Amino acid sequence: MNDYILSVILGIVEGLTEFLPVSSTAHLRLSEALLHISLTDPFWKMYTIVIQLGAILALLLFFAIRIIGYLRTFPHGERGNKTWLTHPVSLTLIAFVCTAIPAKLLTKKIGENLENLTVIALALLIGGIVMWVVDAWASRSEARVTHVEQMGVGEAIWIGICQVLSAVIPGTSRSMTTIAAGQIAGMDRSSALEFSFLVSIPTMIAATGYSLLKAIHPSAKDLAAQGAEALTPLVMGPERWIVLIIGMAVSFIVAYMVVAWFLGWVRKRGFTIFAIYRIVLGAGLLVYLHLHPAAIK
C-alpha cells in the first residue's frame, strides 16, 4: 500500500484514540500489524510516536483559552489563593516530572514491551476492568475535587506516578491511568479528564521530540542497540517528511473533533463504554493470539 495512504489511515487511528482511554499505542500497533508495516523499520517506529504531535496541537488549540487563562493567573490563581507550588501550571509540571524521570530510567524496559501483542492485550483487558470498577466506585462517592484549581501537590504526584504504567506497559493508556488515578484521589470525572488533557501536553511533546531527535541523530549506543541491520542513522528525505506531516495533519483534524465529543460524552455517561470496549478488544486479541501463535513476535 502507498505510504501516503498508510499515513492517512494511521493518522486517523491516532486521532481517534489518543485522548480516549483505549490506548493509541495499542491501536497503532494493531493497525501496523494488520497493514503489514515492518516494525523493524526505524522510520515507522519513529512515526508511530511523532504523529502524536498532531493530536497535541489539536489539544492546545481546543484548550487555548483555558491554557492562556492558567498562564495569565500564574502563580496566584484566579482567586489569589494559589502559590508557585499549587497553581494548576505547577501541578501539571509536577505530574510530568513524576512521570518523566521513572520513564527515562525504564527506557530499556519500555522498548522490550512496545511491540508485544500479548502484553498489549492483557493491558487492554486489565485496564478496562480497572477503569470500570474505579468509575463505578467514584460515581457512588462524593468527589472532593470538582475543578482542577482545587487540586493539591499530593494528587499531582500520585497521578504522575500512576502515569508511568502507561509508559512501561503498552496498551495501558496514558489517558486511562491519569483519569483512574484522579478518580481514586477524589476527583470527579470532569476534573480528572481536564487534568489528563493538561498533563498530556508536556508529556507528549517531550516524548515525541525525544523520539524524533533519537531517530535522526542517534547516539553510538542507540545504533549498537538496533543491531547489525540498522547501523546508520535514520535518513529523513523529502518523501518521508511528507508522509510524517500527512500523519500529523490527519491526527490533528480527527483529534480535535474527538476531544469535543469525548468531553460531552463523559460528562453525561462516564467511562463505562470505553471500559467495555477495552475488555472486549483485549479478550478478543488474547483468543486470536492463542489460536494463531505465529502472530506473536
C-alpha positions as CSV (number, residue, x, y, z in Angstrom):
1,M,0.0,0.0,0.0
2,N,1.2,3.5,-0.8
3,D,3.0,5.2,2.1
4,Y,0.8,8.3,1.9
5,I,-2.4,6.2,2.2
6,L,-0.8,4.3,5.1
7,S,-0.1,7.6,6.8
8,V,-3.7,8.8,6.4
9,I,-5.0,5.6,7.9
10,L,-2.6,5.7,10.9
11,G,-3.3,9.4,11.4
12,I,-7.0,8.6,11.7
13,V,-6.3,5.8,14.2
14,E,-4.0,8.1,16.2
15,G,-6.5,11.0,16.2
16,L,-9.4,8.7,17.2
17,T,-7.6,7.0,20.1
18,E,-5.0,9.4,21.6
19,F,-7.3,11.1,24.1
20,L,-9.8,8.3,24.5
21,P,-8.9,5.9,27.4
22,V,-8.4,3.0,25.0
23,S,-4.6,3.3,24.2
24,S,-3.5,4.8,21.0
25,T,-0.3,2.8,21.2
26,A,-2.2,-0.5,21.2
27,H,-4.4,0.6,18.3
28,L,-1.4,1.8,16.2
29,R,0.5,-1.4,16.9
30,L,-2.5,-3.5,15.8
31,S,-3.1,-1.3,12.8
32,E,0.6,-1.7,11.8
33,A,0.3,-5.5,12.1
34,L,-2.9,-5.6,10.0
35,L,-1.3,-3.3,7.4
36,H,1.9,-5.4,7.3
37,I,4.1,-2.4,8.3
38,S,7.6,-3.6,9.3
39,L,8.2,-2.8,12.9
40,T,11.9,-3.2,12.4
41,D,11.9,-0.1,10.1
42,P,13.2,2.8,12.3
43,F,11.1,5.3,10.3
44,W,7.8,3.6,11.2
45,K,8.9,3.2,14.8
46,M,9.6,6.9,15.0
47,Y,6.5,7.8,13.0
48,T,4.2,6.0,15.5
49,I,5.3,8.3,18.3
50,V,5.9,11.6,16.4
51,I,2.4,11.8,14.8
52,Q,1.2,12.3,18.3
53,L,2.3,16.0,17.8
54,G,-0.7,16.4,15.5
55,A,-3.0,15.3,18.3
56,I,-1.3,17.5,20.9
57,L,-1.6,20.6,18.7
58,A,-5.3,19.9,18.4
59,L,-5.5,19.8,22.2
60,L,-3.6,23.1,22.5
61,L,-6.0,24.7,20.1
62,F,-9.1,23.3,21.8
63,F,-8.0,24.4,25.2
64,A,-6.2,27.6,24.1
65,I,-8.4,30.0,26.1
66,R,-8.2,27.8,29.2
67,I,-4.4,27.4,29.0
68,I,-3.9,31.1,28.4
69,G,-6.1,31.8,31.5
70,Y,-3.9,29.5,33.6
71,L,-0.7,31.1,32.4
72,R,-2.1,34.6,32.9
73,T,-3.1,33.9,36.5
74,F,0.2,32.2,37.4
75,P,1.3,31.8,40.2
76,H,-1.6,33.3,42.4
77,G,-4.6,31.7,40.5
78,E,-7.9,33.2,39.6
79,R,-8.9,33.8,43.3
80,G,-5.5,34.7,44.5
81,N,-5.3,31.6,46.7
82,K,-2.5,29.7,44.9
83,T,1.2,29.6,45.1
84,W,4.2,28.7,42.9
85,L,3.7,25.1,44.1
86,T,-0.1,24.7,44.0
87,H,-1.1,26.6,40.8
88,P,-2.5,24.3,38.0
89,V,0.5,25.0,35.8
90,S,2.9,23.9,38.6
91,L,0.8,20.8,39.3
92,T,0.9,19.9,35.7
93,L,4.7,20.1,35.6
94,I,5.0,18.2,38.9
95,A,2.9,15.3,37.4
96,F,5.0,15.4,34.3
97,V,8.3,15.2,36.2
98,C,6.9,12.3,38.3
99,T,6.3,10.5,35.0
100,A,9.3,11.6,33.0
101,I,12.1,10.6,35.4
102,P,10.9,7.0,36.1
103,A,10.1,6.6,32.4
104,K,13.6,7.7,31.4
105,L,15.1,5.3,33.9
106,L,12.9,2.5,32.5
107,T,13.7,3.2,28.8
108,K,15.1,-0.3,28.2
109,K,12.1,-1.9,29.7
110,I,9.7,0.2,27.6
111,G,11.5,-0.9,24.5
112,E,11.1,-4.5,25.4
113,N,7.3,-4.3,25.7
114,L,6.5,-1.8,23.0
115,E,5.7,-4.4,20.3
116,N,4.5,-7.3,22.4
117,L,0.9,-8.1,21.4
118,T,0.3,-10.3,24.4
119,V,1.3,-7.5,26.8
120,I,-0.9,-5.1,24.9
121,A,-3.9,-7.5,25.0
122,L,-3.5,-8.1,28.8
123,A,-3.1,-4.3,29.4
124,L,-6.3,-3.6,27.4
125,L,-8.2,-6.2,29.3
126,I,-7.0,-5.5,32.8
127,G,-7.1,-1.7,32.3
128,G,-10.7,-2.0,31.1
129,I,-11.7,-3.8,34.3
130,V,-9.8,-1.3,36.5
131,M,-11.5,1.6,34.7
132,W,-15.0,0.1,35.0
133,V,-14.5,-0.6,38.8
134,V,-13.0,2.8,39.5
135,D,-15.6,4.7,37.6
136,A,-18.5,2.8,39.2
137,W,-17.0,3.3,42.7
138,A,-16.3,7.0,42.0
139,S,-19.8,7.7,40.7
140,R,-21.2,6.5,44.1
141,S,-18.7,8.6,46.1
142,E,-18.7,12.3,46.7
143,A,-15.8,13.9,44.9
144,R,-13.5,16.2,46.9
145,V,-12.2,17.9,43.8
146,T,-14.6,19.2,41.2
147,H,-12.2,21.7,39.5
148,V,-8.5,21.5,38.6
149,E,-8.0,24.6,40.7
150,Q,-8.9,22.6,43.8
151,M,-6.1,20.0,43.3
152,G,-3.1,19.8,45.6
153,V,0.5,18.6,45.2
154,G,-0.4,15.1,46.5
155,E,-2.9,14.5,43.7
156,A,-0.4,15.7,41.1
157,I,2.4,13.4,42.4
158,W,0.0,10.4,42.6
159,I,-1.2,10.9,39.1
160,G,2.3,11.4,37.7
161,I,3.5,8.2,39.3
162,C,0.5,6.2,38.1
163,Q,1.1,7.5,34.6
164,V,4.4,5.7,34.5
165,L,2.4,2.5,34.0
166,S,1.3,3.7,30.6
167,A,4.9,4.4,29.5
168,V,6.1,1.0,30.6
169,I,3.2,-1.2,29.6
170,P,1.8,-0.5,26.1
171,G,-2.0,-0.8,25.9
172,T,-2.5,0.6,29.4
173,S,-3.3,4.1,28.1
174,R,-1.9,7.4,29.5
175,S,-5.5,8.8,29.5
176,M,-6.9,5.8,31.3
177,T,-4.2,5.8,34.1
178,T,-4.5,9.6,34.6
179,I,-8.3,9.6,34.8
180,A,-8.5,6.5,37.0
181,A,-5.7,7.8,39.3
182,G,-7.5,11.1,39.6
183,Q,-10.8,9.5,40.5
184,I,-9.1,7.4,43.1
185,A,-7.6,10.6,44.5
186,G,-11.1,12.0,44.9
187,M,-11.5,14.0,41.7
188,D,-14.8,13.9,39.7
189,R,-14.9,12.8,36.1
190,S,-14.6,16.3,34.6
191,S,-11.7,17.5,36.7
192,A,-9.8,14.2,36.2
193,L,-10.4,14.4,32.5
194,E,-9.3,18.0,32.2
195,F,-6.1,17.3,34.2
196,S,-5.5,14.3,32.0
197,F,-5.5,16.6,29.0
198,L,-3.3,19.2,30.7
199,V,-0.6,16.7,31.8
200,S,-0.6,15.1,28.3
201,I,0.7,18.3,26.8
202,P,4.3,18.3,28.3
203,T,4.3,14.5,28.4
204,M,3.6,14.1,24.7
205,I,5.8,17.0,23.5
206,A,8.7,15.6,25.4
207,A,8.2,12.0,24.2
208,T,7.7,12.9,20.5
209,G,10.6,15.4,20.5
210,Y,12.9,12.9,22.1
211,S,11.9,10.1,19.7
212,L,12.4,12.3,16.7
213,L,15.8,13.5,17.9
214,K,17.0,10.0,18.6
215,A,15.8,8.7,15.2
216,I,17.5,11.5,13.2
217,H,20.6,11.8,15.4
218,P,21.1,8.6,17.3
219,S,24.0,8.0,19.7
220,A,26.5,5.2,19.2
221,K,24.8,3.3,21.9
222,D,21.4,3.6,20.2
223,L,22.9,2.4,16.9
224,A,24.5,-0.6,18.6
225,A,21.3,-1.5,20.3
226,Q,19.4,-1.5,16.9
227,G,21.6,-4.4,15.7
228,A,23.6,-5.0,12.6
229,E,20.7,-4.3,10.2
230,A,20.4,-0.7,11.3
231,L,23.9,0.7,11.8
232,T,23.2,4.0,10.2
233,P,21.1,6.9,11.4
234,L,17.6,7.3,10.0
235,V,17.6,9.4,6.9
236,M,14.6,11.7,6.6
237,G,14.3,12.5,2.9
238,P,11.5,14.7,1.4
239,E,9.1,11.8,0.9
240,R,9.4,10.6,4.5
241,W,8.9,14.2,5.8
242,I,5.7,14.4,3.7
243,V,4.5,11.0,5.0
244,L,5.1,12.2,8.6
245,I,3.4,15.6,8.0
246,I,0.4,13.9,6.5
247,G,0.0,11.7,9.5
248,M,0.3,14.6,11.9
249,A,-2.2,16.7,9.9
250,V,-4.8,14.0,9.8
251,S,-4.3,13.2,13.5
252,F,-4.7,16.9,14.3
253,I,-8.1,17.2,12.5
254,V,-9.5,13.9,13.9
255,A,-8.2,14.5,17.4
256,Y,-9.8,18.0,17.6
257,M,-13.2,16.5,16.8
258,V,-12.7,13.6,19.2
259,V,-11.8,15.9,22.2
260,A,-15.0,17.9,21.8
261,W,-17.2,14.8,21.6
262,F,-15.3,13.0,24.4
263,L,-15.9,15.8,26.9
264,G,-19.6,15.9,26.2
265,W,-19.9,12.1,26.4
266,V,-18.0,11.7,29.7
267,R,-19.9,14.4,31.5
268,K,-23.2,12.7,30.7
269,R,-22.4,9.0,30.6
270,G,-19.0,8.3,32.2
271,F,-16.3,5.8,31.0
272,T,-18.2,2.5,31.1
273,I,-18.5,2.2,27.3
274,F,-14.7,2.6,26.9
275,A,-14.1,0.0,29.7
276,I,-16.3,-2.5,27.9
277,Y,-14.6,-1.8,24.6
278,R,-11.2,-2.4,26.1
279,I,-12.3,-5.6,27.8
280,V,-13.8,-7.0,24.6
281,L,-10.8,-6.0,22.4
282,G,-8.3,-7.3,24.9
283,A,-10.1,-10.6,25.4
284,G,-10.6,-11.0,21.6
285,L,-6.9,-10.3,20.9
286,L,-5.8,-12.9,23.6
287,V,-8.0,-15.5,21.9
288,Y,-6.7,-14.7,18.5
289,L,-3.1,-14.9,19.7
290,H,-3.8,-18.2,21.3
291,L,-5.3,-19.6,18.1
292,H,-2.5,-18.0,16.0
293,P,0.7,-18.2,18.0
294,A,2.7,-17.2,14.9
295,A,1.3,-13.7,15.2
296,I,3.3,-13.2,18.4
297,K,6.6,-11.6,17.6
